[in-house]
Amino acid sequence: MEERIRVSISEGVADVRLVRAGKVNALAKAMFEALVETGTRLAREPGLRAVVISGEGRAFCAGLDMGRFAQMSGPADPTRRAANELRLGTRSHGIANAAQYAVLVWREIPVPVIAAVHGVAFGGGFQLALGADLRFVAPDTKMSVMEIKWGLVPDMGGMMLMPRLARTDVVAELTYSGRVFTGSEAFAMGFATRVCDDPYAQATAFAREIAGK
């Protein structure tokens, strides 16, 4: 797990860092598994008061690692492909499959989870940020519901989480277009809680404030 996510806990605050910086913290099988394992562990962590989740390097998370995703999508034979797609879609975590639970598990942690978002948060990376209770975002962060580019739907929890934060017509426009928008725009639409020059520093300070109360 530590090859994909690094966790440290100090004074009740868990610092969760995606550490696949060379791939802009893109999501592949190992990252999905590490997210689920980390979230599940923190949900049971005694003395935990707040969580900050961020990405190492130049971005929060660039979304699916499309090279790995192509491998996961299965062989050319239609029967085997259908079987593989069924396996990927199995509801293994309540109402969710494993990829969806990598996002939704953060909503099951019984303390506030703050996403510190910088660089880019595309596709699955944007949905991962939505899984947090709060999002502190740099003004120049580039975000997108990018799944439409590959003919996909934002089904890692995004279809459930986005309408809780923004108007349904805004959600539809972003989902149908896949256009890139900034952190400042995200705040105006309701997806960002705060816009700040150093999201990680402010998220950590706020988490420590929560932990002290």
C-alpha positions in Angstrom: 0.0 0.0 0.0 2.8 2.4 0.9 4.0 2.3 -2.7 0.8 4.2 -3.7 -0.4 5.9 -0.5 1.6 7.2 2.5 -0.2 7.8 5.8 1.0 9.5 9.0 -1.1 10.3 12.0 -0.2 13.0 14.5 -2.3 14.5 17.3 -5.5 13.0 15.8 -5.0 14.1 12.2 -4.3 11.6 9.5 -2.2 12.9 6.6 -3.0 10.7 3.5 -0.8 11.3 0.5 -1.1 9.7 -3.0 2.5 9.0 -3.9 2.4 8.0 -7.5 3.9 11.4 -8.6 5.6 10.1 -11.7 2.2 9.2 -13.1 0.5 12.3 -11.7 -1.1 10.1 -9.1 -3.2 8.4 -11.8 -5.6 5.6 -10.7 -4.7 2.0 -11.5 -5.6 -1.3 -9.8 -3.0 -0.9 -7.0 -4.1 2.7 -6.3 -7.8 1.6 -6.1 -6.8 -1.1 -3.6 -4.7 1.2 -1.6 -7.5 3.8 -1.3 -10.0 1.2 -0.1 -7.5 -0.3 2.3 -6.5 3.1 3.7 -10.1 4.4 4.1 -11.2 1.2 5.7 -8.3 1.3 8.2 -8.9 5.0 9.1 -12.6 4.3 9.7 -11.5 2.1 12.6 -8.6 4.2 13.8 -8.9 5.0 17.5 -8.5 8.7 18.5 -8.8 10.0 14.9 -10.3 13.5 14.7 -9.7 14.6 11.1 -8.2 13.4 7.7 -6.4 15.4 5.0 -6.0 13.7 1.6 -3.7 15.1 -1.0 -1.5 14.2 -3.9 2.3 14.3 -4.1 4.1 16.2 -6.8 2.4 18.5 -9.3 -1.2 17.3 -9.0 -3.9 15.8 -6.8 -4.9 13.1 -9.2 -5.0 12.9 -13.0 -7.8 10.3 -13.1 -7.6 6.8 -14.6 -4.3 5.5 -15.8 -5.6 4.8 -19.3 -2.7 2.5 -20.2 -3.6 0.3 -17.3 -7.3 0.7 -17.9 -6.9 -0.6 -21.4 -5.3 -3.8 -20.0 -8.1 -4.1 -17.4 -10.8 -3.8 -20.0 -10.1 -7.4 -21.2 -9.3 -9.3 -24.3 -10.8 -8.9 -27.8 -13.0 -12.0 -27.5 -16.5 -10.7 -26.7 -17.4 -13.4 -24.3 -14.3 -13.0 -22.2 -14.6 -9.2 -22.4 -18.2 -9.3 -21.1 -17.1 -11.6 -18.2 -14.3 -9.2 -17.3 -16.6 -6.2 -17.4 -19.0 -8.0 -15.1 -16.2 -8.7 -12.7 -15.2 -5.1 -12.6 -18.8 -4.1 -12.0 -19.6 -6.5 -9.2 -21.1 -4.9 -6.1 -18.5 -6.0 -3.6 -18.9 -3.2 -1.1 -22.6 -2.8 -0.3 -24.2 -0.7 -3.1 -20.7 -0.1 -4.6 -18.1 -2.0 -6.7 -14.5 -1.8 -5.7 -13.6 1.2 -7.9 -16.6 3.2 -6.5 -15.8 2.3 -3.0 -12.3 3.8 -3.4 -14.3 7.1 -3.5 -17.2 6.3 -1.2 -15.2 4.8 1.6 -14.1 8.4 2.6 -17.7 9.2 3.3 -17.8 6.3 5.8 -15.0 7.7 8.0 -16.7 9.1 11.1 -14.6 12.3 11.2 -14.2 15.2 8.7 -12.2 14.4 5.6 -10.6 17.3 3.8 -9.2 17.0 0.2 -6.4 19.4 -0.6 -6.5 19.7 -4.4 -3.9 21.3 -6.6 -2.6 20.8 -10.2 -5.3 18.7 -11.8 -8.2 16.6 -10.7 -9.6 15.0 -13.8 -12.2 12.2 -14.1 -11.7 9.7 -11.3 -9.4 12.2 -9.5 -12.3 14.8 -9.5 -14.6 12.1 -8.1 -12.1 11.2 -5.4 -12.1 14.8 -4.3 -15.9 14.7 -4.1 -15.6 11.8 -1.7 -14.2 14.1 0.9 -16.5 16.1 3.1 -14.6 19.4 2.3 -12.4 20.4 -0.6 -9.7 23.1 -0.3 -8.7 23.9 -3.9 -6.0 26.1 -5.5 -7.6 28.8 -7.8 -5.7 27.5 -10.9 -6.4 23.9 -10.3 -7.7 22.3 -13.5 -10.7 20.0 -13.0 -12.9 18.0 -15.4 -15.6 15.4 -15.5 -13.5 13.9 -18.3 -15.1 10.4 -18.7 -17.1 11.5 -21.7 -13.8 11.7 -23.6 -13.7 7.9 -23.6 -17.4 7.3 -23.8 -17.7 6.5 -20.1 -19.9 7.8 -17.3 -18.5 9.2 -14.0 -19.6 6.1 -12.1 -17.0 6.1 -9.3 -19.7 7.8 -7.1 -19.7 11.0 -9.1 -23.3 10.6 -10.4 -24.4 10.4 -6.8 -22.1 13.0 -5.2 -22.1 15.8 -7.8 -25.9 16.7 -7.6 -25.5 17.1 -3.8 -23.1 20.0 -4.4 -24.1 21.7 -7.7 -27.3 22.4 -9.7 -28.3 19.4 -11.8 -28.1 21.4 -15.1 -24.5 22.4 -14.2 -23.7 18.7 -13.5 -25.2 17.8 -16.8 -23.3 20.4 -18.8 -20.0 19.4 -17.2 -20.7 15.7 -17.7 -21.8 16.0 -21.4 -19.0 18.4 -22.4 -16.0 17.1 -20.3 -14.7 20.7 -20.4 -11.9 21.8 -18.1 -12.7 24.3 -15.4 -10.7 26.0 -12.7 -10.7 25.8 -8.9 -12.2 29.3 -8.8 -15.0 28.1 -11.1 -15.5 25.0 -8.9 -16.0 27.2 -5.9 -18.6 29.3 -7.8 -20.4 26.1 -8.8 -20.3 24.5 -5.3 -17.7 21.8 -5.8 -14.9 23.6 -3.8 -15.3 24.6 -0.1 -12.4 27.1 -0.1 -10.1 28.5 -2.7 -6.6 29.0 -1.3 -3.1 29.4 -2.6 -1.8 26.5 -0.5 -4.6 24.0 -0.2 -2.5 21.5 1.7 -1.3 24.0 4.3 -4.7 25.4 4.9 -6.4 22.0 5.0 -3.8 20.7 7.5 -4.3 23.8 9.7 -8.1 23.4 9.6 -7.8 19.7 10.4 -5.7 20.5 13.4 -8.2 23.2 14.5 -10.9 20.5 14.3 -8.8 18.0 16.2 -8.3 20.6 19.0 -12.1 21.1 19.6 
